[in-house]
Amino acid sequence: MNRSMKTQSFDQILKRVKGELNKTIAVAMAEEEEVLAAVSMAYRERLADAVLVGDEKTIRNISAEHDIDISAFDIVQADSEQQAVVRAVQLVRGHLADVLMKGKCSTATLLKAVLDKQHGLRSGNLLCHLAAFQVDAYHKLLFMSDAAMNIRPDLLTKVSIVENTIRATQALGMEKPKIALLAAIEKVNPGAMVCTEDAAVICKMQERGQIKGAIIDGPLAMDNAISHKSCEVKGIATTVGGDADILIMPDIESANIFYKTMAYLGCAKTAGIIIGAKVPIILTSRADSDETKFYSLALGMATSQRR
Ligand code: COD
C-alpha cells in the first residue's frame, strides 16, 4: 500500500508554515531589495521572523527607497560580505535562527562559510540542492535533485542525495515518497551508462532495507517517471512510474537544464533550497521571480526541524 501523502501544491506547503511565526531566518548580507521584500512578505504572512545581517545604513536606505517594511526585524551590523556571512552562520549555530538565507553575498562565499569544518553548518551529511516544481501538467508537486551543488555524483553521493530528499519530503508530511532514478533508458546498460548501474544498485539497497522511508525505482526514463501511459506502452511494471514525487538526476547538467526548462518553457512555479546542512539554506538568485523566492522561503521553513 502506498502510504505516501501527496503534496499537491505550494499552497499546501504554505499552509503548513503560515500563521505560527515561531521560526527565524538569518539573512546573510541583507542589503538587497528582492530579499528584503521576500522576508517582509514572509513576516506579513506570519511565516517567519528574520534577522538581517549586513550594513545597517544601507539596509535601511534600501527598505525606505522601496517602501519595504522591515521594522519588525533585528539588524546585526556587518562591515563586509565575509563578516555578514560569518555572522549569519553564527546566528544559526547559536540557535538564534532556524534557516539561513543568501542575500547579496556570492553563493561561493556563503557555501564556504557553511562548509567550514570548525565554524560552519555541516551536519555530517552531504549537502545537496532540492528543487520543487508545480505545473498544471502534473498532479502533484515534483521534487528534483541535484541542480546546483554536486557536479558529477558517484554512487555513494547519489545514495546521500536520495537520503537527504527522503528526510526533506518526510518533513513535509510525505511518509513514503516515490523516487525515480532517472536515465535515458529504463534498462541497465552496464559499462556504457553508469547512471543506469547506479540506479539498479540503489533500488537493490532499498529492497534490502539499506535505504528506508521511500519507494524507489530506476533506471526510469523521464516519461516513465511521470506518465502511467508511457509505462504501459513500454510494458514497465513499476510502483513509482507515472506517480514519482522525487526525480534524482544523473548529474548537475541534466538537473540544471531540467530546472531551467521547467521554469522558462514549462512555466512551472519553482522553489529551491540546499538541504543536508544543520538547517535549510535558501539560495535564490537575482534572476528568480519574487514568487520563487517566496516559495523557496516557505520550503525552507517547512523542511527545517525544531532544534
Ligand atoms: N556536501 C558536504 N560537504 C561538501 C560538499 C557537499 N556537497 N562539497 C564539498 N564539501 C566539503 C568537502 O568534503 C571538503 O571538506 C570541503 O567541503 C571542500 O571541498 P571541495 O574542495 O570539493 O569544495 P569546493 O569548494 O571546491 O566545491 C564545493 C562546491 C559546492 C562549491 C562545488 O562542488 C561546486 O562548485 N558545485 C557546483 C556549484 C555550481 O556551479 N552550481 C551551478 C548552479 S547554481
Residues whose N, C-alpha, C, O or C-beta is under 5 A from the ligand:
A	BS01	COD	L115 N125 L126 L127 A147 A148 M149 N150
